[in-house]
Amino acid sequence: MKIVYNITTKIEDEVARKWYRWMMDEHIPAMMGTGCFESYRFFQLTSLPEEEGHTFTTQFVAVQRKNLQNYLDNHLYALQAKMDTEFKNQYVSFQTVMNLLDEGETA
C-alpha cells in the first residue's frame, strides 16, 4: 500500500515568494533525492484567508511504509534544519501520514 507523507505549512506573506522558490529549487528536489518517495504534489490552499500568510501542502508518495520510515529515520531532521536556517520563526508546519486507498483519472 502506498503511503502519503503530507506536510502543511503556513508561511508569512513577506517571505512567501522566496519560500516557494526555495521549495521548488532546493527542498523538494532534496526530499525526492533521498530515494524514499516516488512522486510529490505541491498545493496552495485557497479556502483560507491569507491575512496572516499563505498555506501550502506538499504530499510525498512512498511506495511502502518502510520507505517513509527510512526518510523519517535518516533524512527528516537534516532537511528540517535547513528550512529552519532559511525561514526560522516565519512559518508553522505540521505533518500527517495517510494510506493511499485508491486513485484514478477520468477517461
N, CA and C of each residue as an Amber inpcrd file, in Angstrom:
protein
   321
   0.8390000  -1.1850000   0.0000000   0.0000000   0.0000000   0.0000000
   0.8850000   1.2500000   0.0000000   0.5680000   2.1970000  -0.8710000
   1.3240000   3.4470000  -0.9180000   0.9750000   4.3160000   0.2830000
   1.9620000   5.0840000   0.7220000   1.8390000   5.9570000   1.8770000
   2.0780000   7.3980000   1.4210000   1.2350000   8.3250000   1.8850000
   1.3940000   9.7360000   1.5570000   1.8590000  10.4770000   2.8100000
   2.9940000  11.1320000   2.6870000   3.5410000  11.9710000   3.7500000
   3.1610000  13.4030000   3.4040000   2.2530000  13.9690000   4.1760000
   1.6640000  15.2720000   3.8980000   2.2570000  16.3130000   4.8480000
   2.7720000  17.3970000   4.2750000   3.3320000  18.4860000   5.0740000
   2.5320000  19.7430000   4.7660000   1.9010000  20.3060000   5.7810000
   1.1440000  21.5480000   5.6340000   1.9430000  22.6640000   6.2850000
   2.1490000  23.7380000   5.5380000   2.9800000  24.8460000   6.0060000
   2.2610000  26.1630000   5.7870000   2.2610000  26.9930000   6.8110000
   1.7720000  28.3730000   6.6920000   2.9860000  29.2750000   6.7910000
   3.1920000  30.0630000   5.7450000   4.3860000  30.8950000   5.6430000
   3.9720000  32.3740000   5.6260000   4.7490000  33.2240000   6.2780000
   4.4410000  34.6500000   6.3340000   4.4710000  35.2760000   4.9440000
   3.5930000  36.2650000   4.7410000   3.4910000  36.9570000   3.4480000
   4.8300000  37.4770000   2.9430000   5.6060000  38.0720000   3.8480000
   6.8490000  38.7470000   3.4490000   7.8600000  37.8030000   2.8000000
   7.7940000  36.5340000   3.1040000   8.7860000  35.5920000   2.5720000
   8.1470000  34.4920000   1.7170000   6.8560000  34.6240000   1.4100000
   6.1510000  33.5580000   0.6850000   6.7600000  33.2750000  -0.6800000
   7.1070000  34.2980000  -1.4380000   7.7030000  34.0710000  -2.7720000
   9.0840000  33.4150000  -2.6550000   9.8810000  33.9100000  -1.7380000
  11.2150000  33.3290000  -1.5230000  11.0890000  31.8680000  -1.0870000
  10.1580000  31.5900000  -0.1720000   9.9500000  30.2260000   0.3100000
   9.5040000  29.3250000  -0.8310000   8.5840000  29.7840000  -1.6740000
   8.1240000  28.9960000  -2.8190000   9.2940000  28.6240000  -3.7280000
  10.1320000  29.5960000  -4.0630000  11.2950000  29.3150000  -4.9280000
  12.2340000  28.3220000  -4.2490000  12.4550000  28.5120000  -2.9470000
  13.3250000  27.6100000  -2.2020000  12.7510000  26.1980000  -2.2080000
  11.4540000  26.0650000  -2.0360000  10.8110000  24.7420000  -2.0810000
  11.0430000  24.0840000  -3.4380000  10.8060000  24.8380000  -4.5100000
  10.9200000  24.2870000  -5.8610000  12.3700000  23.9990000  -6.2580000
  13.2740000  24.8670000  -5.8470000  14.6680000  24.7360000  -6.2870000
  15.5150000  23.8590000  -5.3750000  15.1800000  23.7990000  -4.0780000
  16.0410000  23.1050000  -3.1310000  15.3420000  22.0080000  -2.3290000
  14.2800000  22.3730000  -1.6190000  13.7190000  21.4300000  -0.6490000
  13.0550000  20.2180000  -1.3010000  12.1730000  20.4540000  -2.2650000
  11.5110000  19.3160000  -2.9200000  12.5270000  18.4420000  -3.6450000
  13.4710000  18.9990000  -4.4090000  14.4890000  18.1290000  -5.0140000
  15.2990000  17.3440000  -3.9750000  15.5870000  17.9530000  -2.8230000
  16.3180000  17.2340000  -1.7710000  15.4750000  16.0960000  -1.2050000
  14.1870000  16.3340000  -0.9940000  13.2950000  15.2740000  -0.5000000
  13.2290000  14.1280000  -1.5080000  13.0380000  14.4690000  -2.7770000
  12.9610000  13.4270000  -3.8040000  14.3090000  12.7350000  -3.9740000
  15.3830000  13.4540000  -3.7490000  16.7220000  12.8880000  -3.8710000
  17.0780000  11.8610000  -2.8070000  16.2850000  11.7880000  -1.7490000
  16.5420000  10.7700000  -0.7240000  16.2590000   9.3630000  -1.2390000
  15.4840000   9.2530000  -2.3220000  15.1030000   7.9490000  -2.8470000
  13.9610000   7.2970000  -2.0850000  13.3800000   8.0100000  -1.1450000
  12.3120000   7.4470000  -0.3070000  10.9270000   7.6220000  -0.9150000
  10.8000000   8.5160000  -1.8910000   9.4870000   8.8270000  -2.4470000
   9.4970000   8.6620000  -3.9560000   8.3430000   8.2400000  -4.5020000
   8.2430000   8.0580000  -5.9550000   7.6870000   9.2820000  -6.6660000
   6.9540000  10.1280000  -5.9350000   6.3570000  11.3060000  -6.5570000
   5.9740000  12.3040000  -5.4690000   5.5910000  13.4950000  -5.9250000
   5.1070000  14.5180000  -4.9920000   4.0360000  15.3470000  -5.6710000
   3.2730000  16.0620000  -4.8600000   2.3020000  17.0530000  -5.3090000
   2.4600000  18.2730000  -4.4080000   2.3600000  19.4630000  -4.9920000
   2.5620000  20.7070000  -4.2450000   1.3370000  21.5840000  -4.4720000
   0.6390000  21.9530000  -3.4030000  -0.6130000  22.6910000  -3.4860000
  -0.5410000  23.9830000  -2.6810000  -1.3310000  24.9730000  -3.0960000
  -1.5910000  26.1410000  -2.2650000  -3.0650000  26.0980000  -1.8990000
  -3.3650000  26.1740000  -0.6180000  -4.7450000  26.1770000  -0.1700000
  -5.3930000  27.4960000  -0.5440000  -6.6060000  27.4230000  -1.0500000
  -7.3080000  28.6250000  -1.4760000  -8.5330000  28.9230000  -0.6230000
  -8.8790000  28.0440000   0.2810000 -10.0970000  28.2320000   1.0750000
  -9.8410000  28.9100000   2.4150000  -8.6120000  29.3320000   2.6490000
  -8.2760000  30.0020000   3.9020000  -7.9360000  31.4650000   3.6390000
  -8.2880000  32.3580000   4.5670000  -7.8990000  33.7650000   4.3940000
  -6.3760000  33.9090000   4.4270000  -5.8460000  34.8020000   3.6060000
  -4.3970000  34.9780000   3.5070000  -3.8930000  36.1570000   4.3260000
  -4.6960000  36.6740000   5.2420000  -4.2860000  37.8410000   6.0120000
  -3.0120000  37.6110000   6.8060000  -2.8120000  36.4110000   7.2690000
  -1.6630000  36.1270000   8.1280000  -0.6450000  35.2260000   7.4450000
  -0.7080000  35.0980000   6.1460000   0.2430000  34.2630000   5.4370000
  -0.4410000  33.3550000   4.4350000   0.3590000  32.5850000   3.7570000
  -0.1190000  31.6560000   2.7360000   0.0720000  30.2280000   3.2550000
  -0.8880000  29.3550000   2.9300000  -0.8230000  27.9700000   3.3840000
  -0.6240000  27.0540000   2.1880000   0.3300000  26.1510000   2.3220000
   0.6760000  25.2000000   1.2720000   0.6710000  23.7880000   1.8420000
   0.4250000  22.8310000   0.9640000   0.5240000  21.4300000   1.3230000
   1.4110000  20.7440000   0.2920000   2.3540000  19.9710000   0.7760000
   3.2010000  19.1650000  -0.0910000   2.9810000  17.7120000   0.2770000
   2.6750000  16.8860000  -0.7110000   2.4300000  15.4680000  -0.4740000
   3.4920000  14.6540000  -1.1930000   4.1880000  13.8260000  -0.4300000
   5.2020000  12.9350000  -0.9660000   4.6880000  11.5060000  -0.8710000
   4.7510000  10.7630000  -1.9790000   4.2080000   9.4120000  -2.0290000
   5.3450000   8.4020000  -1.9260000   5.2470000   7.5450000  -0.9100000
   6.1990000   6.4390000  -0.7220000   5.5330000   5.1450000  -1.1650000
   6.2900000   4.2860000  -1.8260000   5.7430000   3.0200000  -2.3240000
   5.3480000   2.1050000  -1.1680000   6.1330000   2.1290000  -0.0920000
   5.8660000   1.2760000   1.0750000   6.1680000   2.0660000   2.3450000
   5.6090000   1.6180000   3.4330000   5.8380000   2.2820000   4.7260000
   7.3300000   2.2950000   5.0780000   8.0700000   1.2500000   4.7070000
   9.4960000   1.2160000   5.0430000  10.2700000   2.3320000   4.3560000
   9.7950000   2.7760000   3.1840000  10.4430000   3.9030000   2.5170000
  10.2380000   5.1930000   3.3060000   9.0220000   5.3970000   3.7930000
   8.7590000   6.5630000   4.6350000   9.5710000   6.4820000   5.9160000
   9.6250000   5.3120000   6.5150000  10.3910000   5.1570000   7.7580000
  11.8660000   5.4610000   7.5350000  12.3930000   5.0710000   6.3990000
  13.7800000   5.4000000   6.0520000  13.9700000   6.9160000   6.0220000
  13.0210000   7.6310000   5.4090000  13.0950000   9.0850000   5.3880000
  13.0660000   9.6490000   6.8100000  12.1130000   9.1890000   7.6080000
  11.9630000   9.7020000   8.9730000  13.2040000   9.4310000   9.8150000
  13.7980000   8.2660000   9.6580000  14.9660000   7.8760000  10.4560000
  16.2600000   8.5300000   9.9980000  16.4020000   8.7670000   8.6990000
  17.7070000   9.1460000   8.1610000  17.8030000  10.5210000   7.5060000
  16.6810000  11.1690000   7.2300000  16.7380000  12.4190000   6.4630000
  15.9300000  13.5690000   7.0620000  14.9020000  13.2780000   7.8100000
  13.9580000  14.2910000   8.2860000  14.6420000  15.4510000   8.9940000
  15.4460000  15.1740000  10.0000000  15.9900000  16.2480000  10.8320000
  16.9530000  17.1490000  10.0720000  17.7370000  16.5930000   9.1860000
  18.6650000  17.4260000   8.3990000  17.8980000  18.3690000   7.4760000
  16.8370000  17.8660000   6.8330000  16.0620000  18.7130000   5.9320000
  15.2450000  19.7510000   6.6980000  14.7260000  19.3950000   7.8550000
  14.0210000  20.3670000   8.6810000  14.9760000  21.4650000   9.1640000
  16.1930000  21.0820000   9.4910000  17.1770000  22.0660000   9.9540000
  17.4810000  23.0870000   8.8610000  17.5360000  22.6410000   7.6120000
  17.7860000  23.5690000   6.5080000  16.6370000  24.5700000   6.3720000
  15.4170000  24.0900000   6.5510000  14.2670000  25.0000000   6.4780000
  14.3110000  26.0020000   7.6240000  14.6640000  25.5370000   8.8090000
  14.7690000  26.4530000   9.9470000  15.8610000  27.4950000   9.7290000
  16.9480000  27.0980000   9.1070000  18.0320000  28.0380000   8.8260000
  17.5470000  29.1480000   7.8890000  16.7830000  28.7700000   6.8800000
  16.3070000  29.7410000   5.8840000  15.1290000  30.5750000   6.3720000
  14.2150000  29.9690000   7.1670000  12.9360000  30.6250000   7.4530000
  12.5280000  30.5540000   8.9210000  13.4820000  30.5460000   9.8110000
  13.1950000  30.4290000  11.2450000  12.2010000  31.5090000  11.6980000
  11.2100000  31.0780000  12.4590000  10.1680000  31.9480000  13.0170000
   9.2940000  32.6230000  11.9650000   9.3140000  32.1350000  10.7290000
   8.4930000  32.7240000   9.6700000   7.4570000  31.7370000   9.1340000
   7.3460000  30.5730000   9.7530000   6.4040000  29.5680000   9.2970000
   5.9830000  28.6720000  10.4630000   4.8610000  28.0160000  10.2650000
   4.4500000  26.9090000  11.1280000   4.1270000  25.7460000  10.1990000
   4.3810000  24.5520000  10.6780000   4.2300000  23.3880000   9.8270000
   3.8120000  22.1850000  10.6540000   3.0390000  21.3010000  10.0340000
   2.7410000  20.0150000  10.6750000   2.6700000  18.9360000   9.6030000
   2.9040000  17.7210000  10.0280000   2.9410000  16.5850000   9.1180000
   1.8490000  15.5850000   9.4840000   1.3130000  14.9270000   8.4500000
   0.3910000  13.8160000   8.6430000   0.8030000  12.6980000   7.6950000
   0.4360000  11.4800000   8.0550000   0.7170000  10.3070000   7.2230000
  -0.6160000   9.6620000   6.8800000  -0.7960000   9.3520000   5.5940000
  -2.0540000   8.7800000   5.1160000  -1.7830000   7.5490000   4.2630000
  -2.6630000   6.5610000   4.3460000  -2.6430000   5.4320000   3.4260000
  -3.3900000   5.8320000   2.1610000  -2.7980000   5.5850000   1.0010000
  -3.4590000   5.8620000  -0.2700000  -4.3370000   4.6530000  -0.6040000
  -5.6320000   4.8140000  -0.4910000  -6.5480000   3.7050000  -0.7000000
  -6.9030000   3.5020000  -2.1580000  -7.0120000   4.5990000  -2.9090000
  -7.3800000   4.4890000  -4.3160000  -7.0670000   5.8130000  -5.0030000
  -6.8530000   5.7760000  -6.2860000  -6.6900000   6.9810000  -7.0880000
  -7.1200000   6.6620000  -8.4940000  -7.4560000   7.6760000  -9.2560000
  -7.9190000   7.4170000 -10.6200000  -7.9070000   8.6770000 -11.4420000
  -8.2470000   8.5000000 -12.7000000  -8.3450000   9.5960000 -13.6520000
  -9.5750000   9.3710000 -14.5140000 -10.0860000  10.4420000 -15.0840000
 -11.2010000  10.2820000 -15.9970000 -10.6790000   9.8330000 -17.3450000
 -11.5180000   9.1380000 -18.0680000 -11.1000000   8.6000000 -19.3800000
 -11.0530000   9.6640000 -20.4310000
